[in-house]
């Protein structure tokens, strides 16, 4: 199994990752482009001030052009939310998600069987499952207070992709720079989203403090493809 990662610092929780192989960021990873192995964005945050829960939100696969339909979750791709609980930047807990027959199955939080470049599905630690949404959003809440979602959502990324390409490689006829206002190329485009809201009691103690003085988890996301 191979991992691709995205590096991001979240506003409410510190999200830390280092690139392994090819970093994935809105279709610029050739080996995962156009599939749900491609990590577009990753967010970790408190759902409300003072909440005792944490939300992990993973956006996979970006379709860029609004007229393109969203894809489907690849059943050969395991998405893994990694959590460092002892401040050594090695995953101590993982939450895993893998699709099967129209449902997303979640496992963890559990200590991984191995760290680094390989993973195995923690089938002995089921967290819950939810029907993959197609139209109306479907959220499943488990008996221990974990809420789960999987399905297409509008891409939150704002970027004038085509104008950017014109600026970085300008033609002799056009070197005027960015337009103001620009055009959001991702407006109306979808990503395939996995969301987990989970009580902090299932995650252990926080391991860092962000610039606002808020206790945070160090967490990153990876996608692993069956080999």
C-alpha positions as CSV (number, residue, x, y, z in Angstrom):
1,X,0.0,0.0,0.0
2,X,1.3,3.4,-0.9
3,X,0.6,6.7,0.9
4,X,0.2,10.2,-0.6
5,X,-0.1,13.2,1.8
6,X,-1.0,16.8,2.0
7,X,0.5,19.4,4.3
8,X,-1.8,21.9,5.9
9,X,-2.0,23.9,9.1
10,X,-5.6,24.2,10.4
11,X,-7.1,27.2,12.2
12,X,-8.5,25.3,15.1
13,X,-6.3,22.2,15.2
14,X,-2.7,21.8,14.1
15,X,-2.6,19.5,11.0
16,X,0.9,18.4,10.2
17,X,2.2,16.2,7.4
18,X,5.3,15.5,5.4
19,X,5.2,14.6,1.7
20,X,5.8,11.0,0.9
21,X,6.2,10.1,-2.8
22,X,4.0,12.6,-4.7
23,X,2.1,15.2,-2.7
24,X,-1.6,15.4,-3.6
25,X,-3.2,18.8,-4.1
26,X,-6.1,19.4,-6.5
27,X,-5.2,17.2,-9.5
28,X,-1.4,17.9,-9.5
29,X,-0.3,14.4,-8.5
30,X,-0.1,12.4,-11.8
31,X,-0.2,8.9,-10.1
32,X,-3.5,9.6,-8.4
33,X,-5.1,12.3,-10.5
34,X,-8.8,11.7,-11.3
35,X,-9.3,9.1,-8.5
36,X,-10.2,9.3,-4.9
37,X,-6.5,8.5,-4.0
38,X,-6.0,12.2,-4.8
39,X,-6.2,14.3,-1.6
40,X,-7.6,17.8,-2.4
41,X,-8.0,19.2,1.1
42,X,-7.9,18.1,4.7
43,X,-9.5,20.0,7.7
44,X,-9.6,19.3,11.4
45,X,-11.6,21.6,13.7
46,X,-13.9,21.9,16.7
47,X,-17.5,22.0,15.5
48,X,-18.3,24.8,18.0
49,X,-16.3,26.8,20.5
50,X,-15.7,24.7,23.7
51,X,-17.0,21.5,22.0
52,X,-15.7,18.2,23.3
53,X,-15.7,16.8,19.8
54,X,-13.3,17.1,16.8
55,X,-14.3,17.0,13.1
56,X,-12.0,15.5,10.5
57,X,-13.0,16.3,7.0
58,X,-11.2,14.9,3.9
59,X,-11.8,16.1,0.4
60,X,-10.7,13.6,-2.3
61,X,-10.6,14.1,-6.1
62,X,-11.3,17.5,-7.6
63,X,-13.1,17.7,-10.8
64,X,-12.1,21.4,-11.6
65,X,-14.5,22.1,-14.4
66,X,-18.1,22.6,-13.1
67,X,-19.6,20.6,-16.0
68,X,-17.7,17.5,-15.1
69,X,-19.7,15.0,-12.9
70,X,-18.2,13.9,-9.6
71,X,-16.6,10.5,-9.5
72,X,-17.1,7.6,-7.1
73,X,-15.1,6.3,-4.2
74,X,-12.5,3.8,-5.4
75,X,-12.9,0.5,-3.5
76,X,-9.2,-0.1,-3.8
77,X,-8.3,3.1,-1.9
78,X,-8.1,3.2,1.9
79,X,-8.3,6.7,3.4
80,X,-6.5,7.0,6.7
81,X,-6.7,9.9,9.2
82,X,-3.5,9.7,11.3
83,X,-3.2,11.1,14.8
84,X,0.0,11.7,16.8
85,X,-0.5,11.3,20.5
86,X,3.1,11.5,21.8
87,X,4.5,14.4,19.7
88,X,6.9,12.4,17.6
89,X,5.1,13.0,14.3
90,X,4.5,9.2,13.9
91,X,0.9,8.0,13.8
92,X,-0.3,6.5,17.2
93,X,-4.0,6.3,16.3
94,X,-5.7,5.9,12.9
95,X,-9.2,6.3,11.7
96,X,-9.8,4.4,8.5
97,X,-12.4,4.7,5.8
98,X,-13.0,2.3,2.9
99,X,-16.0,2.0,0.6
100,X,-17.9,-1.2,-0.3
101,X,-21.1,-1.6,-2.3
102,X,-22.4,1.9,-1.8
103,X,-21.5,2.3,1.9
104,X,-18.4,3.8,3.6
105,X,-17.0,1.7,6.4
106,X,-15.0,3.3,9.2
107,X,-12.5,1.7,11.6
108,X,-10.7,3.0,14.7
109,X,-9.5,5.0,16.4
110,X,-6.9,2.3,16.9
111,X,-3.1,1.9,17.0
112,X,-2.0,1.0,13.5
113,X,-0.6,-2.5,12.8
114,X,2.3,-0.7,11.1
115,X,3.4,2.9,10.6
116,X,4.9,4.7,7.6
117,X,4.3,3.5,4.1
118,X,2.0,0.5,4.6
119,X,-1.4,0.0,6.2
120,X,-3.9,-2.8,6.9
121,X,-7.6,-2.3,7.4
122,X,-8.4,-2.6,11.2
123,X,-11.4,-4.9,10.7
124,X,-11.3,-5.8,14.4
125,X,-12.0,-2.2,15.4
126,X,-15.2,-1.2,13.5
127,X,-16.3,2.4,14.2
128,X,-19.5,2.4,12.0
129,X,-20.7,2.8,8.5
130,X,-22.9,5.1,6.4
131,X,-24.6,5.0,3.1
132,X,-22.7,7.0,0.5
133,X,-24.8,10.1,-0.3
134,X,-25.8,10.8,-3.8
135,X,-28.3,13.6,-3.4
136,X,-29.5,14.5,0.1
137,X,-26.7,14.3,2.6
138,X,-27.0,11.2,4.8
139,X,-25.3,11.3,8.3
140,X,-25.1,8.3,10.5
141,X,-24.5,8.7,14.3
142,X,-23.2,5.8,16.2
143,X,-24.1,4.7,19.8
144,X,-20.9,6.3,21.1
145,X,-21.6,9.7,19.6
146,X,-19.5,9.5,16.4
147,X,-21.1,11.1,13.3
148,X,-20.2,9.8,9.8
149,X,-20.6,11.1,6.3
150,X,-19.4,10.2,2.8
151,X,-20.4,11.6,-0.5
152,X,-20.0,14.5,-3.0
153,X,-19.7,18.1,-1.6
154,X,-19.0,21.4,-3.4
155,X,-15.2,22.0,-3.5
156,X,-14.3,24.8,-1.0
157,X,-11.1,25.7,-2.8
158,X,-11.1,29.1,-4.5
159,X,-8.7,29.6,-7.3
160,X,-8.5,31.1,-10.8
161,X,-6.8,28.0,-12.3
162,X,-6.8,29.0,-16.0
163,X,-5.7,32.6,-15.3
164,X,-2.9,31.3,-13.1
165,X,-1.6,29.2,-16.0
166,X,-1.7,32.2,-18.2
167,X,0.3,34.3,-15.7
168,X,3.0,31.7,-15.0
169,X,3.5,31.0,-18.7
170,X,2.3,34.2,-20.4
171,X,1.9,34.5,-24.1
172,X,3.5,37.5,-25.9
173,X,-0.1,38.9,-26.4
174,X,-1.1,38.7,-22.8
175,X,1.1,39.6,-19.8
176,X,-1.4,41.7,-17.9
177,X,-1.3,39.6,-14.7
178,X,-4.3,38.4,-12.7
179,X,-7.8,39.7,-13.3
180,X,-9.6,41.6,-10.5
181,X,-12.0,40.1,-9.7
182,X,-10.8,36.7,-10.7
183,X,-13.0,33.7,-11.7
184,X,-13.3,30.8,-9.3
185,X,-12.5,27.8,-11.5
186,X,-13.8,25.4,-8.8
187,X,-17.2,27.1,-8.4
188,X,-19.8,24.3,-8.8
189,X,-17.2,21.6,-8.9
190,X,-17.4,18.7,-6.4
191,X,-15.0,16.7,-4.3
192,X,-15.7,13.3,-2.8
193,X,-15.8,14.0,0.9
194,X,-15.4,11.9,4.0
195,X,-16.3,13.5,7.4
196,X,-16.0,12.2,10.9
197,X,-17.1,14.0,14.1
198,X,-15.8,12.2,17.1
199,X,-15.7,12.8,20.9
200,X,-12.2,13.8,22.0
201,X,-12.4,11.2,24.7
202,X,-11.8,8.6,22.0
203,X,-8.7,10.4,20.7
204,X,-6.6,10.8,23.9
205,X,-4.8,13.9,25.1
206,X,-3.9,16.8,22.7
207,X,-0.2,17.0,21.9
208,X,0.4,20.6,21.0
209,X,-0.8,24.2,21.3
210,X,-1.5,26.4,18.3
211,X,-0.7,30.1,17.9
212,X,-4.0,31.0,19.6
213,X,-3.1,29.0,22.7
214,X,-5.6,26.3,21.9
215,X,-4.7,22.7,22.7
216,X,-4.6,20.8,19.4
217,X,-4.0,17.3,17.9
218,X,-1.2,16.7,15.3
219,X,-3.0,15.0,12.5
220,X,-2.6,14.3,8.8
221,X,-4.4,12.2,6.2
222,X,-3.1,9.6,3.7
223,X,-4.6,7.5,1.0
224,X,-3.4,4.0,0.4
225,X,-4.0,2.0,-2.8
226,X,-4.2,-1.8,-2.8
227,X,-1.2,-3.2,-4.5
